[in-house]
Amino acid sequence: IIFSNFVVARLEGQLCFIENLLLVCPMGAEESKCGYQISRVIMNSPAHAAGLLPFFDFIIGVDGVAIEEDGPFFKEHLREHLQQSMVLEVFNTRVKNVRRVPITPNDHWGGQGVLGCSITWENIDRAFLCAWRILEVEPGSNAEKDGLRPYVDFVIGMEALSSGEPCCSMFTDEQDFHRRLAQAQRLASDPQHPRYQSDTVVLLLYDSEENTIREILAHLPLGCDVGNGLMHTIASSKGDPRLPVITQFLAALGSQDPPQGEEPLQAALSLRSPCGTAECLGNGAPPGASAAAEPVGAAYQPAPGLHSDSSLLAR
């Protein structure tokens, strides 16, 4: 393993010194931990009621059994425990802690799936790199009109255009956001495609000041700079135990129509909970949600990594 003592970079006009960054991790080193990353949570689903969070949460165990590979075990366990309470062991990359999350899978909550969330087998160490920071926003641009906050918001997910459904998924690598934006614009110019002349995409955003997650319908071209890489990663909570809170869903992505009086596509929900901590499972959950989660402790700490800095103009 090769280390660099100091890396000097310029960020927002200031010099940043970062010590002991991991540069090379050869074969034979300790294997990174993987788990099922939550990539989307549907409003009023069992996953939503339990307080599961997209991007930050990884399911690494269920009912005391560790999930060590992307095999049939987890799906079979869900099928065998329909209408029965189970406990998920969930690692959150924001607070770097594991919590036990009670949840009851069922197939009559009103939407697809028995949990109401999408999951992807992912490397926990690499996942934090797959986020894009909003940098400069052009005055009068679509990004400004859609409420993107410069140097505060991170794009942590985007509509999976290849799936044909308006559901968000996580980025697979540091270039995936750029590829999806280019794909959206390409499909919008194809008269044979259902997205012909469509100028909107669904984005999943994390607000680093408010510690909140929201879904928005963004208009293209965005008209803002975005950055990805070591200088633009989401910072850890630095001892703050509060979990992020989901504050806004797009009703078009959920299973239910928006409440009467709401806009047809965007139902903004006020879900800020004083119990949004690793010890209390109130984050983003509707009234009557499950009881507080039991913390397990910082059982796993992702290894630091070095990643080259890159940015692009999201137009």
C-alpha positions as CSV (number, residue, x, y, z in Angstrom):
1,I,0.0,0.0,0.0
2,I,1.4,3.3,-1.1
3,F,0.6,6.5,0.8
4,S,1.1,10.2,0.0
5,N,2.0,12.3,3.0
6,F,0.3,15.4,1.7
7,V,-1.9,16.3,-1.3
8,V,-2.3,20.0,-2.0
9,A,-5.3,21.2,-4.0
10,R,-7.1,24.4,-4.5
11,L,-10.7,24.4,-3.6
12,E,-12.8,27.6,-3.7
13,G,-9.7,29.8,-3.6
14,Q,-8.2,28.1,-0.6
15,L,-5.4,25.6,-0.3
16,C,-6.4,22.2,1.2
17,F,-3.9,19.8,2.7
18,I,-5.1,16.2,2.8
19,E,-2.9,13.8,4.7
20,N,-2.2,10.1,4.2
21,L,-4.4,9.4,1.2
22,L,-4.5,5.9,-0.1
23,L,-3.1,5.7,-3.6
24,V,-2.7,2.1,-4.4
25,C,-4.3,-1.0,-2.8
26,P,-2.8,-4.1,-4.4
27,M,-4.3,-7.5,-4.6
28,G,-4.3,-9.3,-1.3
29,A,-5.3,-6.3,0.7
30,E,-8.4,-6.4,2.9
31,E,-11.5,-6.7,0.7
32,S,-13.9,-3.8,0.7
33,K,-17.3,-4.3,2.2
34,C,-20.3,-4.5,-0.1
35,G,-24.1,-4.4,0.6
36,Y,-27.4,-3.6,-1.0
37,Q,-27.5,0.2,-1.5
38,I,-30.9,1.8,-1.3
39,S,-31.3,3.6,-4.6
40,R,-34.9,4.7,-4.4
41,V,-37.6,4.9,-1.7
42,I,-41.3,5.2,-2.7
43,M,-43.6,7.4,-0.6
44,N,-45.7,5.7,2.0
45,S,-44.0,2.3,1.4
46,P,-42.7,0.0,4.1
47,A,-39.2,1.2,3.3
48,H,-40.4,4.8,3.7
49,A,-42.2,4.0,7.0
50,A,-39.0,2.3,8.3
51,G,-36.8,5.3,7.5
52,L,-34.6,3.8,4.8
53,L,-32.6,6.4,2.9
54,P,-31.5,6.4,-0.7
55,F,-27.8,6.6,-1.5
56,F,-26.6,6.7,2.1
57,D,-28.1,3.4,3.4
58,F,-26.7,-0.1,2.7
59,I,-28.4,-3.3,3.9
60,I,-25.6,-5.5,5.2
61,G,-27.6,-8.0,7.2
62,V,-31.1,-9.3,8.1
63,D,-32.3,-10.9,11.3
64,G,-28.8,-11.3,12.6
65,V,-27.4,-12.9,9.4
66,A,-24.8,-11.0,7.4
67,I,-25.4,-10.6,3.7
68,E,-22.0,-11.3,2.2
69,E,-22.9,-11.7,-1.5
70,D,-25.5,-10.7,-4.1
71,G,-27.2,-14.1,-4.0
72,P,-30.8,-15.3,-3.6
73,F,-30.7,-15.3,0.2
74,F,-32.1,-11.8,0.8
75,K,-35.0,-12.1,-1.7
76,E,-35.9,-15.5,-0.5
77,H,-35.9,-14.2,3.1
78,L,-38.3,-11.5,2.1
79,R,-40.7,-13.9,0.5
80,E,-40.6,-16.2,3.5
81,H,-41.4,-13.3,5.9
82,L,-44.3,-11.6,4.1
83,Q,-46.5,-9.8,6.7
84,Q,-43.9,-10.6,9.4
85,S,-41.6,-8.2,11.1
86,M,-37.9,-8.5,10.4
87,V,-34.9,-6.5,11.4
88,L,-32.4,-5.1,8.8
89,E,-28.8,-4.2,9.7
90,V,-28.2,-1.0,7.8
91,F,-24.9,0.9,7.4
92,N,-25.3,4.6,6.8
93,T,-22.3,6.3,5.0
94,R,-23.2,9.7,6.3
95,V,-23.0,9.0,10.0
96,K,-20.8,5.9,9.5
97,N,-22.8,3.8,11.9
98,V,-24.9,0.6,11.7
99,R,-28.5,0.6,13.0
100,R,-31.1,-2.1,13.3
101,V,-34.2,-1.2,11.3
102,P,-37.5,-3.0,12.0
103,I,-39.6,-3.5,8.8
104,T,-42.5,-5.6,7.7
105,P,-42.5,-6.6,4.0
106,N,-45.9,-6.8,2.5
107,D,-47.5,-6.8,-0.9
108,H,-50.7,-4.8,-0.2
109,W,-49.3,-1.4,0.8
110,G,-50.4,0.1,-2.6
111,G,-47.3,0.0,-4.7
112,Q,-44.7,-2.3,-6.4
113,G,-42.5,-4.7,-4.4
114,V,-42.8,-5.9,-0.8
115,L,-40.5,-3.1,0.6
116,G,-41.2,-0.3,-1.8
117,C,-37.6,0.5,-2.5
118,S,-35.0,-0.3,-5.1
119,I,-31.7,-1.9,-4.1
120,T,-28.4,-2.4,-5.9
121,W,-25.4,-4.5,-4.8
122,E,-22.6,-2.0,-4.4
123,N,-19.2,-1.5,-2.9
124,I,-19.6,0.8,0.1
125,D,-16.1,2.3,-0.3
126,R,-16.7,3.5,-3.9
127,A,-20.3,4.6,-3.5
128,F,-19.4,8.0,-2.0
129,L,-17.5,9.0,-5.2
130,C,-20.6,8.6,-7.3
131,A,-22.1,12.0,-6.5
132,W,-21.9,15.3,-8.3
133,R,-21.6,18.6,-6.6
134,I,-23.5,21.6,-8.0
135,L,-20.9,24.4,-8.5
136,E,-21.7,27.7,-10.4
137,V,-25.3,28.2,-11.4
138,E,-25.9,30.6,-14.3
139,P,-28.4,33.4,-13.6
140,G,-31.8,32.7,-15.3
141,S,-30.8,29.1,-16.1
142,N,-33.0,26.0,-15.7
143,A,-30.8,25.0,-12.7
144,E,-31.6,28.3,-11.0
145,K,-35.4,28.0,-11.8
146,D,-35.4,24.4,-10.5
147,G,-33.9,25.5,-7.2
148,L,-30.4,23.9,-7.5
149,R,-28.2,25.4,-4.8
150,P,-24.6,26.1,-5.7
151,Y,-21.9,24.5,-3.5
152,V,-24.7,23.0,-1.4
153,D,-26.6,20.5,-3.5
154,F,-25.2,17.1,-4.6
155,V,-26.8,15.1,-7.4
156,I,-26.8,11.6,-5.9
157,G,-29.2,9.9,-8.4
158,M,-31.0,10.3,-11.7
159,E,-33.8,8.9,-13.7
160,A,-32.7,5.5,-15.3
161,L,-33.5,6.4,-18.9
162,S,-32.8,2.9,-20.2
163,S,-35.5,1.4,-17.9
164,G,-38.4,3.2,-19.6
165,E,-39.8,4.1,-16.1
166,P,-39.4,7.4,-14.3
167,C,-37.4,5.9,-11.4
168,C,-34.1,7.1,-10.0
169,S,-31.1,5.0,-9.7
170,M,-27.6,5.6,-8.3
171,F,-24.7,6.4,-10.6
172,T,-22.5,3.5,-11.5
173,D,-19.2,5.5,-11.9
174,E,-17.9,9.0,-11.9
175,Q,-18.9,9.5,-15.6
176,D,-22.4,8.2,-15.4
177,F,-24.1,11.5,-14.8
178,H,-22.5,13.0,-17.9
179,R,-23.6,9.9,-20.0
180,R,-27.2,10.1,-18.8
181,L,-27.5,13.8,-19.5
182,A,-26.1,13.2,-23.0
183,Q,-28.5,10.3,-23.5
184,A,-31.5,12.4,-22.4
185,Q,-30.7,15.0,-24.9
186,R,-30.1,12.4,-27.6
187,L,-33.4,10.7,-27.0
188,A,-35.3,14.0,-26.9
189,S,-34.2,14.5,-30.6
190,D,-35.3,11.0,-31.7
191,P,-38.9,11.1,-33.2
192,Q,-39.2,7.3,-32.7
193,H,-38.5,7.4,-29.0
194,P,-41.2,8.0,-26.2
195,R,-38.9,10.8,-24.8
196,Y,-39.1,12.7,-28.0
197,Q,-39.0,16.5,-27.3
198,S,-38.9,15.8,-23.5
199,D,-36.8,18.4,-21.7
200,T,-37.1,17.0,-18.2
201,V,-35.3,14.4,-16.1
202,V,-35.8,13.3,-12.5
203,L,-32.9,14.1,-10.2
204,L,-32.3,12.9,-6.6
205,L,-30.5,15.7,-4.6
206,Y,-28.8,15.9,-1.3
207,D,-28.7,19.3,0.5
208,S,-25.5,19.3,2.5
209,E,-26.5,22.3,4.6
210,E,-30.0,21.1,5.6
211,N,-29.0,17.4,5.6
212,T,-32.0,16.6,3.4
213,I,-32.9,14.5,0.4
214,R,-35.4,15.5,-2.3
215,E,-36.5,14.4,-5.7
216,I,-37.0,17.1,-8.4
217,L,-38.1,17.3,-12.0
218,A,-35.2,19.1,-13.6
219,H,-35.3,20.9,-17.0
220,L,-32.6,20.5,-19.6
221,P,-30.2,22.0,-20.3
222,L,-29.3,22.6,-16.7
223,G,-27.0,25.5,-17.1
224,C,-24.6,24.9,-14.2
225,D,-21.2,23.5,-13.5
226,V,-20.9,20.3,-11.6
227,G,-17.9,18.7,-10.0
228,N,-17.0,15.1,-9.2
229,G,-14.0,13.5,-7.4
230,L,-12.1,13.9,-4.2
231,M,-12.6,17.6,-3.9
232,H,-16.4,17.3,-4.3
233,T,-17.4,14.4,-2.1
234,I,-20.1,14.6,0.5
235,A,-18.4,15.2,3.9
236,S,-19.1,12.8,6.8
237,S,-21.3,14.0,9.6
238,K,-18.2,14.6,11.9
239,G,-19.9,13.1,15.0
240,D,-23.4,14.5,14.3
241,P,-25.7,11.5,14.7
242,R,-28.6,13.0,12.7
243,L,-29.5,11.0,9.6
244,P,-30.5,12.7,6.4
245,V,-34.3,13.4,6.0
246,I,-36.3,12.9,2.9
247,T,-38.3,16.1,2.4
248,Q,-39.7,15.8,-1.1
249,F,-41.0,13.1,-3.3
250,L,-42.1,13.3,-6.9
251,A,-45.6,11.8,-6.9
252,A,-45.0,10.6,-10.5
253,L,-42.4,8.2,-9.0
254,G,-44.7,6.9,-6.3
255,S,-47.6,4.6,-6.2
256,Q,-50.2,7.2,-5.2
257,D,-51.7,10.4,-6.6
258,P,-50.6,13.6,-4.8
259,P,-52.9,15.0,-2.2
260,Q,-55.7,17.2,-3.4
261,G,-54.5,20.7,-4.1
262,E,-50.9,19.6,-4.9
263,E,-49.3,20.0,-8.3
264,P,-49.8,16.9,-10.4
265,L,-46.2,15.9,-10.7
266,Q,-44.5,17.3,-7.6
267,A,-45.9,16.7,-4.1
268,A,-43.6,18.5,-1.7
269,L,-43.9,16.8,1.7
270,S,-42.8,18.4,5.0
271,L,-41.1,15.5,6.6
272,R,-38.5,17.1,8.9
273,S,-38.4,15.1,12.0
274,P,-36.6,15.9,15.3
275,C,-35.8,12.2,15.6
276,G,-33.7,12.0,12.5
277,T,-30.8,10.4,14.3
278,A,-29.1,7.0,14.2
279,E,-30.8,6.2,17.5
280,C,-34.3,7.3,16.4
281,L,-36.1,6.1,13.2
282,G,-38.2,9.2,12.6
283,N,-36.5,10.5,9.5
284,G,-38.9,11.1,6.7
285,A,-41.4,8.6,8.1
286,P,-45.1,9.4,8.0
287,P,-47.3,9.3,11.1
288,G,-47.6,5.8,12.5
289,A,-44.2,4.7,11.3
290,S,-42.3,1.9,13.0
291,A,-40.6,2.3,16.3
292,A,-37.1,3.7,16.8
293,A,-34.2,1.7,15.4
294,E,-31.7,0.2,17.8
295,P,-28.1,1.4,17.1
296,V,-25.5,-1.3,16.7
297,G,-22.4,0.9,16.7
298,A,-19.7,1.8,14.1
299,A,-19.1,-1.8,13.1
300,Y,-17.7,-0.9,9.7
301,Q,-15.6,2.1,8.6
302,P,-15.1,2.5,4.8
303,A,-11.5,2.8,3.8
304,P,-10.3,6.2,2.5
305,G,-9.5,6.4,-1.2
306,L,-8.0,8.8,-3.7
307,H,-9.9,9.8,-6.8
308,S,-8.9,12.3,-9.4
309,D,-10.9,15.5,-9.6
310,S,-13.0,16.2,-12.6
311,S,-15.8,18.6,-13.6
312,L,-18.1,19.2,-16.5
313,L,-20.5,21.9,-17.6
314,A,-24.0,20.4,-17.3
315,R,-25.7,22.0,-20.3
